[in-house]
């Protein structure tokens, strides 16, 4: 029993499938942080879907509307989600088509089960709504993290992967367009669920592949961060050795000076003693170590990387209000600062020496926020995710490390370029 002649039920089924699919896609999508804009887009689409469904079902009838639902309802829904989500086109196509495939399979499966058990309109309606609510809850609470991880995979194979849900989508859509003919075949239920099992196995293999890719890229990123840490440690050791040599030389000079002062004192030559002290290179080299904050790890990082920038002829302007107790692990925060300062130093190195400057600001009330700004040469382009794009091999490592830090600590970040200045702002 397919209930083709019951317009009210068919309208209900269309609405549940439309908004159920929309909920499934939203549940697994990394949405933009502009919630008002997202609500405007999604609300506008909901109104459009309702008006469009009533109009075309009244004019064309249910079966004609079903055959055109991809163009009239599904495609605008895919575009709407794309406008509200932080994802690329190929990733979005793969995900949306996969969700549409699952939705169509769920729709046919519910109808088939209700028909086989000779259920009523009410049982079919309840079963359909329950199925979509369960799918949305499952994807949001169980599968959302997996989808978000997969969305961050940097691979060029998304277009090819999208062919998988396209092929299955066309197959299932064919079943949805002509349900009566297939359900009258006694072997249809077995073939239908066998096809579902095949689809599930293929998707399992695809997701295993994507998970492997994500793990590989995560490990690669961790390796890069570890190498950066090792590099920082080596630099700190070298700086320590250099400081030790400088202290040794200063002590030698001081010892010689004291010997000379002793001789002059015995001779009562006070004027010569004063001249010797004022001209002493040993005392002139005695400087107070730079103190940026109370935390020794972060202070050492700022000292090392800001010192490196100064040695490169870069003017440093800092306004730092850093609390004694940091909101995150000092080592992780230090790596984030190190990456940002290293990127700023590289950008300034491409400029004439009189234009090189880094401005670093930090406050901790009402929230811990720091900003690093530097002038830049050329043009900076940003990807859809708001990150500066780089086509050069080996570039972008620092940015990926900063993003890993922000994602781990759920920090707000903003990259911007305006008026010849590039700025990075992070709020914890």
VMD Tcl script that draws the C-alpha trace (Angstrom):
set ca {
  {0.00 0.00 0.00}
  {1.72 3.19 -1.24}
  {-0.94 5.86 -0.45}
  {-0.44 7.63 -3.77}
  {-3.95 9.09 -3.77}
  {-3.75 10.70 -0.33}
  {-2.54 14.24 -1.01}
  {-2.33 15.25 2.65}
  {-0.14 12.27 3.51}
  {2.09 12.78 0.49}
  {2.55 16.44 1.44}
  {3.48 15.36 4.97}
  {5.96 12.83 3.62}
  {7.58 15.42 1.37}
  {7.94 17.91 4.22}
  {9.41 15.34 6.61}
  {11.92 14.13 4.01}
  {12.91 17.69 3.01}
  {13.46 19.03 6.50}
  {14.77 15.72 7.79}
  {17.46 15.72 5.10}
  {18.21 19.37 5.83}
  {18.62 18.54 9.52}
  {20.95 15.64 8.70}
  {23.19 17.87 6.56}
  {23.26 20.65 9.18}
  {24.04 18.09 11.92}
  {27.26 17.08 10.16}
  {28.35 20.44 8.70}
  {30.88 22.92 10.13}
  {28.60 25.95 10.21}
  {29.79 29.53 9.96}
  {29.83 31.53 13.18}
  {27.48 34.19 11.76}
  {24.35 32.72 13.32}
  {21.99 35.50 12.22}
  {23.06 35.04 8.61}
  {22.72 31.27 8.88}
  {19.23 31.61 10.37}
  {18.23 33.98 7.58}
  {19.38 31.57 4.86}
  {17.89 28.45 6.48}
  {14.63 30.20 7.36}
  {14.33 31.59 3.83}
  {14.87 28.14 2.38}
  {12.25 26.62 4.71}
  {9.66 29.18 3.56}
  {10.62 28.59 -0.08}
  {10.36 24.79 0.32}
  {6.87 25.02 1.86}
  {5.49 27.39 -0.80}
  {7.16 25.48 -3.63}
  {5.84 22.11 -2.43}
  {2.24 23.28 -2.09}
  {2.31 25.06 -5.44}
  {3.85 22.31 -7.56}
  {1.89 19.47 -5.93}
  {-1.33 21.37 -6.60}
  {-0.38 22.13 -10.21}
  {1.50 18.97 -11.24}
  {0.42 16.32 -8.79}
  {2.54 14.23 -6.45}
  {4.31 11.93 -8.91}
  {5.35 14.76 -11.24}
  {6.56 16.79 -8.28}
  {8.55 13.79 -6.99}
  {10.30 13.45 -10.33}
  {11.30 17.12 -10.29}
  {12.12 17.41 -6.57}
  {15.88 17.36 -7.23}
  {15.66 20.64 -9.15}
  {12.88 22.32 -7.22}
  {13.81 21.39 -3.64}
  {17.04 19.42 -3.30}
  {19.36 21.66 -5.35}
  {18.30 24.92 -3.62}
  {18.76 23.12 -0.28}
  {22.30 22.06 -1.21}
  {23.13 25.65 -2.23}
  {21.63 27.01 1.00}
  {23.74 24.72 3.18}
  {26.82 25.63 1.16}
  {26.21 29.32 1.87}
  {26.02 28.68 5.62}
  {28.76 26.05 6.02}
  {32.56 26.35 6.08}
  {33.53 23.86 3.39}
  {34.75 23.55 -0.17}
  {32.51 22.80 -3.15}
  {33.74 19.24 -3.74}
  {33.53 18.31 -0.04}
  {30.04 19.79 0.13}
  {28.84 17.89 -2.93}
  {30.12 14.60 -1.51}
  {28.51 15.19 1.88}
  {25.16 16.49 0.59}
  {24.75 13.74 -1.99}
  {25.61 11.16 0.64}
  {22.95 12.59 2.95}
  {20.40 12.72 0.13}
  {21.23 9.11 -0.64}
  {20.67 8.13 2.99}
  {17.44 10.13 3.07}
  {16.04 8.45 -0.04}
  {17.04 5.03 1.25}
  {15.34 5.79 4.57}
  {12.21 7.01 2.77}
  {11.94 3.92 0.59}
  {12.77 1.59 3.48}
  {10.02 3.02 5.69}
  {7.47 2.81 2.88}
  {8.53 -0.76 2.09}
  {8.35 -1.93 5.70}
  {4.94 -0.35 6.20}
  {3.67 -1.93 2.99}
  {4.99 -5.40 3.85}
  {3.37 -5.30 7.29}
  {0.19 -3.70 5.91}
  {0.48 -0.68 8.16}
  {-1.80 2.35 8.23}
  {-1.21 5.96 7.27}
  {-0.62 6.82 10.92}
  {1.95 4.08 11.44}
  {3.77 5.08 8.28}
  {3.81 8.73 9.33}
  {5.12 7.95 12.82}
  {7.73 5.53 11.48}
  {8.97 8.07 8.92}
  {9.26 10.91 11.44}
  {10.94 8.64 14.00}
  {13.44 7.44 11.40}
  {14.53 10.96 10.49}
  {14.73 12.13 14.10}
  {16.85 9.10 14.98}
  {19.14 9.73 11.98}
  {19.59 13.41 12.93}
  {20.32 12.58 16.57}
  {22.73 9.79 15.60}
  {24.66 12.02 13.19}
  {24.79 15.00 15.54}
  {25.82 13.17 18.72}
  {27.85 10.28 17.25}
  {29.00 11.02 13.71}
  {29.42 14.81 13.72}
  {33.05 14.71 14.94}
  {33.92 12.19 12.22}
  {32.36 14.39 9.53}
  {34.16 17.48 10.86}
  {37.49 15.65 10.88}
  {36.91 14.44 7.33}
  {36.00 17.98 6.26}
  {39.49 19.15 7.28}
  {41.26 16.60 5.06}
  {43.43 18.29 2.45}
  {42.98 16.07 -0.57}
  {42.21 16.70 -4.22}
  {40.19 13.48 -4.60}
  {36.83 14.83 -3.43}
  {35.49 15.22 -6.97}
  {36.20 11.54 -7.71}
  {34.76 10.45 -4.36}
  {31.58 12.37 -5.19}
  {30.94 9.96 -8.07}
  {30.14 7.25 -5.50}
  {27.07 8.95 -3.96}
  {26.04 10.23 -7.42}
  {25.82 6.68 -8.80}
  {23.96 5.33 -5.77}
  {21.74 8.41 -5.64}
  {20.57 7.86 -9.22}
  {19.91 4.19 -8.44}
  {17.85 4.89 -5.34}
  {16.08 7.81 -7.03}
  {14.95 5.44 -9.77}
  {13.37 3.24 -7.11}
  {11.71 6.26 -5.53}
  {10.17 7.40 -8.84}
  {8.51 4.09 -9.61}
  {7.87 2.46 -6.21}
  {4.77 0.46 -7.17}
  {6.41 -1.57 -9.90}
  {9.29 -2.67 -7.69}
  {7.34 -3.39 -4.54}
  {5.00 -5.73 -6.44}
  {7.99 -8.02 -7.04}
  {8.32 -10.55 -4.15}
  {12.10 -10.50 -4.47}
  {12.30 -6.69 -4.16}
  {12.76 -6.45 -0.35}
  {15.70 -8.86 -0.46}
  {17.32 -7.07 -3.40}
  {16.68 -3.68 -1.83}
  {18.37 -4.48 1.48}
  {21.13 -6.37 -0.32}
  {21.82 -3.20 -2.30}
  {21.77 -1.26 0.97}
  {24.35 -3.62 2.44}
  {26.59 -3.14 -0.61}
  {26.25 0.64 -0.30}
  {27.07 0.47 3.42}
  {30.20 -1.63 2.76}
  {31.44 0.74 0.06}
  {30.83 3.76 2.28}
  {32.58 2.03 5.16}
  {35.63 1.55 2.92}
  {35.47 5.20 1.80}
  {35.23 6.47 5.37}
  {38.10 4.21 6.43}
  {40.19 5.70 3.62}
  {39.25 9.25 4.64}
  {39.96 8.50 8.31}
  {43.36 7.13 7.32}
  {44.05 10.30 5.35}
  {42.98 12.44 8.31}
  {45.19 10.47 10.70}
  {48.13 10.73 8.30}
  {47.73 14.48 7.96}
  {47.29 14.86 11.73}
  {50.46 12.86 12.35}
  {52.27 14.93 9.73}
  {51.14 18.10 11.42}
  {52.25 16.77 14.81}
  {55.61 15.89 13.31}
  {55.97 19.41 11.94}
  {55.07 20.88 15.31}
  {57.56 18.57 17.03}
  {60.26 19.60 14.57}
  {59.46 23.21 15.32}
  {59.72 22.53 19.05}
  {63.07 20.82 18.55}
  {64.21 23.74 16.42}
  {63.18 26.13 19.18}
  {64.98 24.08 21.82}
  {68.16 23.97 19.70}
  {67.99 27.71 19.21}
  {67.52 28.22 22.94}
  {70.55 26.02 23.64}
  {72.62 27.95 21.09}
  {71.51 31.24 22.60}
  {72.41 29.93 26.05}
  {75.88 28.92 24.83}
  {76.34 32.31 23.21}
  {75.29 34.08 26.39}
  {77.68 31.91 28.39}
  {80.54 32.87 26.07}
  {79.60 36.53 26.38}
  {79.50 36.25 30.19}
  {82.90 34.54 30.11}
  {84.39 37.35 28.01}
  {82.81 39.96 30.23}
  {84.28 38.27 33.29}
  {87.71 38.18 31.68}
  {87.46 41.85 30.80}
  {86.20 42.65 34.27}
  {89.11 40.72 35.84}
  {91.62 42.68 33.75}
  {89.90 45.92 34.63}
  {89.98 45.13 38.34}
  {93.69 44.33 38.11}
  {94.32 47.68 36.45}
  {92.17 49.48 39.03}
  {94.19 47.82 41.80}
  {97.47 49.12 40.35}
  {96.05 52.61 39.81}
  {94.59 52.68 43.31}
  {97.99 51.89 44.80}
  {99.38 54.80 42.81}
  {96.55 57.05 43.98}
  {95.58 57.86 40.39}
  {91.85 58.46 40.90}
  {91.31 60.24 37.56}
  {92.63 57.28 35.59}
  {90.43 54.89 37.53}
  {87.31 56.93 36.64}
  {88.29 57.09 32.97}
  {88.92 53.33 32.89}
  {85.53 52.55 34.44}
  {83.62 54.89 32.08}
  {85.28 53.40 28.99}
  {85.05 49.77 30.09}
  {83.46 47.60 27.41}
  {82.71 44.97 30.03}
  {80.34 47.22 31.94}
  {78.83 48.56 28.74}
  {77.85 44.99 27.79}
  {76.01 44.43 31.03}
  {72.33 44.65 30.06}
  {69.16 43.70 31.80}
  {67.50 40.58 30.36}
  {64.20 41.24 28.57}
  {61.11 40.40 30.62}
  {57.86 39.99 28.70}
  {55.86 37.87 31.13}
  {56.12 35.78 34.30}
  {55.87 32.39 32.61}
  {59.42 31.20 31.84}
  {58.47 29.15 28.74}
  {56.45 31.89 27.06}
  {58.98 34.55 28.08}
  {61.83 32.51 26.59}
  {59.83 32.04 23.36}
  {59.04 35.75 23.05}
  {62.65 36.65 23.86}
  {64.02 34.23 21.26}
  {61.66 35.07 18.37}
  {61.43 38.81 18.99}
  {65.23 38.83 19.35}
  {65.48 36.99 16.04}
  {63.23 39.63 14.45}
  {65.36 42.46 15.89}
  {68.50 40.84 14.50}
  {66.81 40.82 11.09}
  {66.43 44.60 11.26}
  {62.74 44.53 12.21}
  {61.37 47.17 14.56}
  {59.34 45.68 17.43}
  {56.41 47.38 19.12}
  {54.89 45.40 21.95}
  {52.05 46.05 24.38}
  {51.84 42.91 26.50}
  {49.56 42.36 29.47}
  {50.05 38.63 30.12}
  {48.70 37.09 33.35}
  {50.80 34.94 35.64}
  {48.39 32.03 35.14}
  {47.81 31.35 31.45}
  {44.44 30.04 30.19}
  {46.09 27.14 28.29}
  {49.28 25.08 28.47}
  {52.26 27.48 28.25}
  {54.14 25.21 25.82}
  {51.19 25.07 23.38}
  {50.63 28.82 23.63}
  {54.36 29.38 23.08}
  {54.26 27.30 19.88}
  {51.31 29.38 18.65}
  {53.21 32.62 19.37}
  {56.36 31.19 17.77}
  {54.54 30.26 14.55}
  {52.83 33.63 14.29}
  {56.05 35.57 14.96}
  {58.00 33.38 12.54}
  {55.43 34.04 9.80}
  {55.56 37.78 10.54}
  {59.37 37.77 10.44}
  {59.39 35.98 7.07}
  {56.91 38.49 5.65}
  {58.94 41.46 6.89}
  {62.15 40.01 5.45}
  {60.74 40.63 1.95}
  {60.40 44.37 2.65}
  {63.00 47.17 2.68}
  {64.62 47.49 6.09}
  {62.96 50.85 6.85}
  {59.50 49.28 6.37}
  {60.02 46.23 8.59}
  {57.91 46.27 11.73}
  {56.04 43.83 13.97}
  {53.36 44.95 16.42}
  {52.32 42.49 19.11}
  {49.55 43.17 21.60}
  {48.10 41.02 24.35}
  {45.35 41.53 26.96}
  {43.68 39.11 29.36}
  {40.58 41.03 30.44}
  {37.70 40.40 29.71}
  {39.28 37.52 27.70}
  {42.79 36.42 26.77}
  {43.47 37.92 23.36}
  {46.60 38.56 21.39}
  {47.18 40.22 18.03}
  {50.26 40.17 15.82}
  {50.47 42.61 12.90}
  {53.09 43.15 10.22}
  {53.31 44.91 6.84}
  {53.46 42.68 3.79}
  {54.49 42.71 0.15}
  {52.29 41.63 -2.73}
  {48.73 40.33 -2.44}
  {47.22 37.98 0.13}
  {44.27 35.79 -0.82}
  {42.03 34.01 1.64}
  {40.30 30.66 1.27}
  {36.67 29.98 2.07}
  {37.69 28.97 5.60}
  {39.18 32.43 6.20}
  {42.78 31.23 6.14}
  {45.47 32.88 4.02}
  {46.09 30.73 0.97}
  {49.61 29.76 -0.07}
  {50.63 27.99 -3.26}
  {54.32 27.77 -2.36}
  {55.75 24.43 -1.31}
  {56.65 24.33 2.36}
  {54.54 27.34 3.22}
  {51.47 27.24 5.41}
  {52.92 24.95 8.08}
  {52.82 27.66 10.70}
  {49.23 28.55 9.82}
  {48.14 24.90 10.07}
  {49.79 24.66 13.48}
  {47.96 27.81 14.62}
  {44.68 26.35 13.35}
  {45.34 23.09 15.22}
  {45.83 25.14 18.40}
  {42.60 27.10 17.85}
  {40.57 23.98 17.11}
  {41.90 22.16 20.17}
  {41.08 25.03 22.53}
  {37.92 26.22 20.71}
  {39.53 29.63 20.22}
  {38.19 32.37 17.96}
  {40.63 33.39 15.23}
  {40.66 36.02 12.52}
  {43.16 36.61 9.72}
  {42.88 39.93 7.90}
  {44.82 42.03 5.40}
  {44.02 45.70 4.88}
  {45.96 48.90 4.35}
  {49.22 47.02 3.70}
  {49.06 45.28 7.10}
  {48.43 41.62 7.82}
  {46.88 40.83 11.23}
  {46.27 37.67 13.21}
  {43.95 37.85 16.21}
  {43.23 34.94 18.53}
  {40.81 35.03 21.45}
  {40.66 32.25 24.06}
}
mol new
graphics top color blue
foreach p $ca { graphics top sphere $p radius 0.5 }
foreach p [lrange $ca 0 end-1] q [lrange $ca 1 end] { graphics top cylinder $p $q radius 0.2 }
display resetview
